[in-house]
Amino acid sequence: MKTCRLLLILQLLLLPRLIDAAQVTLSASTLTATIAEHVELRLIVRSLENIDEMKVSVPTGDYDIIRHQSQPLIKTAEWHTFEQVITIAFFKTGDFTVGPLAIELLSAKAVKEKEQSGTVTIRIRSLLGENDKDIKPLKKLLAINGNPLHLLKYLAGAGLILLLGVILLILKRKMRKKSFHADTCLPAPEIELELRVRELWQKKLPQKGEYKLFFILLGEIIKHFLARAYSFNADDFTTTEIIAHLKGSEKDSAIIVGMEDIFRQADLVKFAKQIPETMIISTLAEKITTLTGKYKKRRSLETEASNVQTGR
């Protein structure tokens, strides 16, 4: 009898703490993804406390954090529910554990409670499918009999061809650099982008199922625009290098995120053979229109400021 009474008292003492503790849930949009594919981590925290703000710290790992998105606070008679979506991407294969995430719950800017989330394990696969063939192994070297000096003439010929190739490459790059300063007869970069994208949509390649060709042409158009707008040879840059260059020269984070979304989607179609849904194509058109509008508005403001300075 005494034992039952002690257990009852212990439960009554522990029950308020169990009720007051925040509930933390961490989940992922997928547990299996390919290289560069976006994975959304969804963090939901429910608390009985009078909490008005949540701060989340994501540990570093073998992934890039693309963006944070905080959802509106949901208040009910019993709970205050916070939700945050963290988009990440991996760039090598393997099994990776994300978390735990450190959470601070604040009221009037003061930390009232600290929590930790659980962890999720995500498997990242190569862009090559199981049935895709990898590079074949090299054949065994052939034995060469006799004096190998007679091969010098072949080596000299190969060296001459290589030298000519290097010279042509240097000349080509010089011509491209000169073209950066020869745009006076062309429309503004954003106007040219708008016209060329409009011509691409008129070909109706997505409707014909030619998604790869569509994204190849779109990538060439946008890289040409970036080369003119930011004065760098975007044609020779990878997606990661282009985004890194934009982060160093573009102050508008919305433009950087928009460009990254377009190039990542193009990479998934071109290299991972993904077939995009109709909604993705529609969203892509809206993103391009929004980005073009931002550049046009920026040029308009710059023109107005220039006219004011010159007294026009």
Contacts in CASP RR format, 6 or more apart in sequence:
PFRMAT RR
TARGET T0000
AUTHOR 0000-0000-0000
METHOD contacts of the structure
MODEL  1
MKTCRLLLILQLLLLPRLIDAAQVTLSASTLTATIAEHVELRLIVRSLEN
IDEMKVSVPTGDYDIIRHQSQPLIKTAEWHTFEQVITIAFFKTGDFTVGP
LAIELLSAKAVKEKEQSGTVTIRIRSLLGENDKDIKPLKKLLAINGNPLH
LLKYLAGAGLILLLGVILLILKRKMRKKSFHADTCLPAPEIELELRVREL
WQKKLPQKGEYKLFFILLGEIIKHFLARAYSFNADDFTTTEIIAHLKGSE
KDSAIIVGMEDIFRQADLVKFAKQIPETMIISTLAEKITTLTGKYKKRRS
LETEASNVQTGR
19 48 0 8 1.000
20 48 0 8 1.000
20 49 0 8 1.000
22 45 0 8 1.000
22 46 0 8 1.000
22 47 0 8 1.000
22 48 0 8 1.000
22 49 0 8 1.000
22 103 0 8 1.000
22 105 0 8 1.000
22 113 0 8 1.000
22 115 0 8 1.000
23 45 0 8 1.000
23 46 0 8 1.000
23 47 0 8 1.000
24 43 0 8 1.000
24 44 0 8 1.000
24 45 0 8 1.000
24 103 0 8 1.000
24 115 0 8 1.000
24 116 0 8 1.000
24 117 0 8 1.000
24 118 0 8 1.000
25 42 0 8 1.000
25 43 0 8 1.000
25 44 0 8 1.000
25 45 0 8 1.000
25 117 0 8 1.000
26 41 0 8 1.000
26 42 0 8 1.000
26 43 0 8 1.000
26 99 0 8 1.000
26 100 0 8 1.000
26 101 0 8 1.000
26 117 0 8 1.000
26 118 0 8 1.000
26 119 0 8 1.000
26 120 0 8 1.000
27 41 0 8 1.000
27 42 0 8 1.000
27 120 0 8 1.000
28 39 0 8 1.000
28 40 0 8 1.000
28 41 0 8 1.000
28 42 0 8 1.000
28 98 0 8 1.000
28 120 0 8 1.000
28 122 0 8 1.000
29 39 0 8 1.000
29 40 0 8 1.000
29 41 0 8 1.000
29 42 0 8 1.000
30 39 0 8 1.000
30 122 0 8 1.000
31 120 0 8 1.000
31 121 0 8 1.000
31 122 0 8 1.000
31 123 0 8 1.000
32 122 0 8 1.000
32 123 0 8 1.000
32 125 0 8 1.000
33 39 0 8 1.000
33 90 0 8 1.000
33 122 0 8 1.000
33 123 0 8 1.000
33 124 0 8 1.000
33 125 0 8 1.000
34 124 0 8 1.000
34 125 0 8 1.000
34 126 0 8 1.000
34 127 0 8 1.000
34 268 0 8 1.000
34 272 0 8 1.000
35 90 0 8 1.000
35 91 0 8 1.000
35 92 0 8 1.000
35 93 0 8 1.000
35 124 0 8 1.000
35 125 0 8 1.000
35 126 0 8 1.000
35 127 0 8 1.000
35 272 0 8 1.000
36 89 0 8 1.000
36 90 0 8 1.000
36 91 0 8 1.000
36 239 0 8 1.000
36 264 0 8 1.000
36 267 0 8 1.000
36 268 0 8 1.000
36 272 0 8 1.000
37 89 0 8 1.000
37 90 0 8 1.000
37 268 0 8 1.000
37 272 0 8 1.000
38 66 0 8 1.000
38 87 0 8 1.000
38 88 0 8 1.000
38 89 0 8 1.000
38 264 0 8 1.000
39 87 0 8 1.000
39 88 0 8 1.000
39 89 0 8 1.000
39 90 0 8 1.000
39 122 0 8 1.000
40 85 0 8 1.000
40 86 0 8 1.000
40 87 0 8 1.000
41 85 0 8 1.000
41 86 0 8 1.000
41 87 0 8 1.000
41 88 0 8 1.000
41 98 0 8 1.000
41 120 0 8 1.000
42 83 0 8 1.000
42 84 0 8 1.000
42 85 0 8 1.000
43 56 0 8 1.000
43 83 0 8 1.000
43 84 0 8 1.000
43 85 0 8 1.000
43 86 0 8 1.000
43 101 0 8 1.000
43 103 0 8 1.000
43 117 0 8 1.000
44 81 0 8 1.000
44 82 0 8 1.000
44 83 0 8 1.000
45 54 0 8 1.000
45 81 0 8 1.000
45 82 0 8 1.000
45 83 0 8 1.000
45 103 0 8 1.000
45 105 0 8 1.000
45 115 0 8 1.000
46 79 0 8 1.000
46 80 0 8 1.000
46 81 0 8 1.000
46 82 0 8 1.000
47 79 0 8 1.000
47 80 0 8 1.000
47 82 0 8 1.000
47 105 0 8 1.000
47 113 0 8 1.000
48 78 0 8 1.000
48 79 0 8 1.000
48 80 0 8 1.000
49 80 0 8 1.000
49 105 0 8 1.000
49 107 0 8 1.000
49 112 0 8 1.000
49 113 0 8 1.000
50 80 0 8 1.000
50 107 0 8 1.000
51 80 0 8 1.000
51 82 0 8 1.000
51 105 0 8 1.000
51 106 0 8 1.000
51 107 0 8 1.000
51 112 0 8 1.000
51 113 0 8 1.000
52 73 0 8 1.000
52 80 0 8 1.000
52 106 0 8 1.000
52 107 0 8 1.000
52 108 0 8 1.000
53 105 0 8 1.000
53 106 0 8 1.000
53 107 0 8 1.000
53 109 0 8 1.000
54 70 0 8 1.000
54 82 0 8 1.000
54 84 0 8 1.000
54 103 0 8 1.000
54 104 0 8 1.000
54 105 0 8 1.000
54 106 0 8 1.000
55 103 0 8 1.000
55 104 0 8 1.000
55 106 0 8 1.000
56 68 0 8 1.000
56 84 0 8 1.000
56 86 0 8 1.000
56 101 0 8 1.000
56 102 0 8 1.000
56 103 0 8 1.000
57 101 0 8 1.000
57 102 0 8 1.000
57 103 0 8 1.000
57 104 0 8 1.000
58 65 0 8 1.000
58 86 0 8 1.000
58 99 0 8 1.000
58 101 0 8 1.000
59 98 0 8 1.000
59 99 0 8 1.000
59 100 0 8 1.000
59 101 0 8 1.000
59 102 0 8 1.000
61 96 0 8 1.000
61 98 0 8 1.000
62 90 0 8 1.000
62 92 0 8 1.000
62 96 0 8 1.000
63 88 0 8 1.000
63 89 0 8 1.000
63 90 0 8 1.000
63 91 0 8 1.000
63 96 0 8 1.000
63 98 0 8 1.000
64 88 0 8 1.000
64 89 0 8 1.000
64 90 0 8 1.000
64 91 0 8 1.000
65 86 0 8 1.000
65 87 0 8 1.000
65 88 0 8 1.000
66 87 0 8 1.000
66 88 0 8 1.000
66 89 0 8 1.000
66 257 0 8 1.000
66 260 0 8 1.000
67 86 0 8 1.000
67 87 0 8 1.000
67 257 0 8 1.000
68 84 0 8 1.000
68 85 0 8 1.000
68 86 0 8 1.000
68 87 0 8 1.000
69 84 0 8 1.000
69 85 0 8 1.000
69 86 0 8 1.000
69 87 0 8 1.000
70 82 0 8 1.000
70 83 0 8 1.000
70 84 0 8 1.000
71 82 0 8 1.000
71 83 0 8 1.000
71 84 0 8 1.000
71 85 0 8 1.000
73 80 0 8 1.000
73 81 0 8 1.000
73 82 0 8 1.000
74 80 0 8 1.000
74 81 0 8 1.000
74 83 0 8 1.000
75 81 0 8 1.000
88 98 0 8 1.000
89 264 0 8 1.000
90 96 0 8 1.000
90 122 0 8 1.000
90 124 0 8 1.000
91 240 0 8 1.000
92 124 0 8 1.000
93 124 0 8 1.000
93 125 0 8 1.000
93 126 0 8 1.000
94 123 0 8 1.000
94 124 0 8 1.000
95 121 0 8 1.000
95 122 0 8 1.000
95 123 0 8 1.000
95 124 0 8 1.000
96 121 0 8 1.000
96 122 0 8 1.000
96 123 0 8 1.000
96 124 0 8 1.000
97 119 0 8 1.000
97 120 0 8 1.000
97 121 0 8 1.000
97 122 0 8 1.000
98 119 0 8 1.000
98 120 0 8 1.000
98 121 0 8 1.000
98 122 0 8 1.000
99 117 0 8 1.000
99 118 0 8 1.000
99 119 0 8 1.000
99 120 0 8 1.000
100 116 0 8 1.000
100 117 0 8 1.000
100 118 0 8 1.000
100 119 0 8 1.000
101 116 0 8 1.000
101 117 0 8 1.000
101 118 0 8 1.000
102 114 0 8 1.000
102 116 0 8 1.000
103 114 0 8 1.000
103 115 0 8 1.000
103 116 0 8 1.000
103 117 0 8 1.000
104 111 0 8 1.000
104 113 0 8 1.000
104 114 0 8 1.000
105 111 0 8 1.000
105 112 0 8 1.000
105 113 0 8 1.000
105 114 0 8 1.000
105 115 0 8 1.000
106 112 0 8 1.000
127 271 0 8 1.000
127 272 0 8 1.000
128 134 0 8 1.000
144 151 0 8 1.000
173 233 0 8 1.000
176 227 0 8 1.000
176 233 0 8 1.000
176 235 0 8 1.000
177 233 0 8 1.000
180 227 0 8 1.000
180 228 0 8 1.000
180 231 0 8 1.000
183 189 0 8 1.000
183 228 0 8 1.000
186 192 0 8 1.000
186 228 0 8 1.000
187 195 0 8 1.000
188 299 0 8 1.000
189 225 0 8 1.000
189 228 0 8 1.000
189 229 0 8 1.000
189 295 0 8 1.000
190 225 0 8 1.000
190 229 0 8 1.000
190 292 0 8 1.000
190 293 0 8 1.000
190 295 0 8 1.000
190 296 0 8 1.000
190 299 0 8 1.000
191 296 0 8 1.000
192 224 0 8 1.000
192 225 0 8 1.000
192 228 0 8 1.000
193 221 0 8 1.000
193 222 0 8 1.000
193 225 0 8 1.000
193 292 0 8 1.000
193 295 0 8 1.000
194 292 0 8 1.000
194 296 0 8 1.000
196 221 0 8 1.000
196 224 0 8 1.000
197 218 0 8 1.000
197 221 0 8 1.000
197 288 0 8 1.000
197 292 0 8 1.000
200 214 0 8 1.000
200 217 0 8 1.000
200 218 0 8 1.000
200 221 0 8 1.000
201 285 0 8 1.000
203 214 0 8 1.000
205 211 0 8 1.000
205 213 0 8 1.000
205 214 0 8 1.000
205 217 0 8 1.000
206 214 0 8 1.000
206 276 0 8 1.000
206 281 0 8 1.000
211 269 0 8 1.000
211 275 0 8 1.000
211 276 0 8 1.000
212 269 0 8 1.000
212 270 0 8 1.000
212 273 0 8 1.000
215 265 0 8 1.000
215 266 0 8 1.000
215 269 0 8 1.000
215 270 0 8 1.000
216 266 0 8 1.000
216 270 0 8 1.000
218 262 0 8 1.000
218 266 0 8 1.000
219 262 0 8 1.000
219 263 0 8 1.000
219 266 0 8 1.000
220 235 0 8 1.000
222 259 0 8 1.000
222 262 0 8 1.000
222 263 0 8 1.000
223 234 0 8 1.000
223 235 0 8 1.000
223 237 0 8 1.000
223 242 0 8 1.000
224 234 0 8 1.000
224 235 0 8 1.000
226 232 0 8 1.000
226 234 0 8 1.000
226 242 0 8 1.000
226 246 0 8 1.000
226 259 0 8 1.000
227 233 0 8 1.000
227 234 0 8 1.000
227 235 0 8 1.000
229 295 0 8 1.000
230 245 0 8 1.000
230 246 0 8 1.000
230 249 0 8 1.000
230 250 0 8 1.000
232 245 0 8 1.000
234 242 0 8 1.000
234 245 0 8 1.000
237 245 0 8 1.000
239 260 0 8 1.000
239 263 0 8 1.000
239 264 0 8 1.000
239 266 0 8 1.000
239 267 0 8 1.000
242 259 0 8 1.000
242 263 0 8 1.000
243 256 0 8 1.000
243 259 0 8 1.000
243 260 0 8 1.000
243 263 0 8 1.000
246 255 0 8 1.000
246 256 0 8 1.000
246 259 0 8 1.000
247 256 0 8 1.000
250 256 0 8 1.000
252 294 0 8 1.000
254 294 0 8 1.000
255 291 0 8 1.000
255 294 0 8 1.000
255 295 0 8 1.000
258 287 0 8 1.000
258 291 0 8 1.000
259 291 0 8 1.000
261 287 0 8 1.000
262 284 0 8 1.000
262 287 0 8 1.000
262 288 0 8 1.000
265 276 0 8 1.000
265 280 0 8 1.000
265 284 0 8 1.000
268 274 0 8 1.000
268 276 0 8 1.000
269 275 0 8 1.000
269 276 0 8 1.000
276 284 0 8 1.000
END
